Amino acid sequence: MQRHYHQSDRLFCRMEGPDAVKKPAGLYAVMYQQGTYEEMETAYSRLLDRIEAEDMILDGDVFEEYLLHSLMSKNEADYMTKLSVKVRKREA
């Protein structure tokens, strides 16, 4: 919520197996962003603004999933990223 967008703590990939860590169950705020990676800061701001407007707070890590990326399109404006973060209702 401090809006420090340029830091990654860990990377993830989808996998199966005994050592795989599962994404926690719960309520998630989800947003799809079409555009360049340079536009992600704006996307994060919109996502956090909406979470705050719904009187919710973050309850976990933000996941960035690159649905359409440089291996699939030469045009960066076509890139599609899914942002998802576990949220919960703000306690009174």
N, C-alpha and C positions, 0 to 999 in steps of 0.2 A: 504494500500500500504506500510505501515511501516513493514509489515511482522511479526506482533505479532499474532501468530497462537493459542496461548493457552488461549484465553479469549472468553467467550460467554456472550453476552449481554442479550439475550432472547432466549426462545425456542418457537417453533411453531408446530402446528399440523393442519392437514386438517380438516375443519369443515364447516358446513352450519349454517346459523341462523342470526338473526338480529344484534348480537354483534360481528360477525366474521369480522376480518380485512382482506381485500383482498391484495394479493401480487400485487404491482404496475405493471401496463402495461408498456411495453417498450421492448427494445433490451436487451437480456440476453446472457452472455457468460456461456456456460454449459460444464461441464466435468464430466465424469464417472470414478471413481477410484475403482479398484478391489484390495483388500488387507486389511491388518490389520489397526486398527485405528492409530497405531504408525506410519504408512506410510502416514498419511494425511498431515503432514507438507510438504513432498515432492510434494504431489498433489497440495497443495495450491501454492507452489513456481512455479510449471509448469503452473498453471492457470494464475497467475499474470504475469509471463514472457510473456505468449502468448498475454494477454490483452495489455501489454506495446508494444509488437512487432507490434500489429495491430493499434497502436497510439490511443488507447482507454483509458478511465479512469473509475474507479468505480463510480457508481451513486446510490448506495444503499447497503443494507446488503447482505452478503453471506448466502445462504440457503444450509444447509446440509440435504439431504434426505437419510435415510438409507433404501435402497431397499432390500438388503439381509443382515441380521444381526444375532446376537447371538440366537435369537428365531427361526431362520430358518436353521442355519448351525452350526455344531460343529467346522468346520474348518475355522479359522479366515482368511485364505488366500482366501476364497471364498466370503468374505463380499463385497458388492457392495454399493458404496455411490455416489449420484448425487450431485455435487456442482453447484450452479447457482448464478450468481450475475448480477444485472442490470448494464449496461455499457453505455457510450456515447462517441462520438468522442471528442478527445482533441481539445479544442479551440485554434486557432492560435494566 
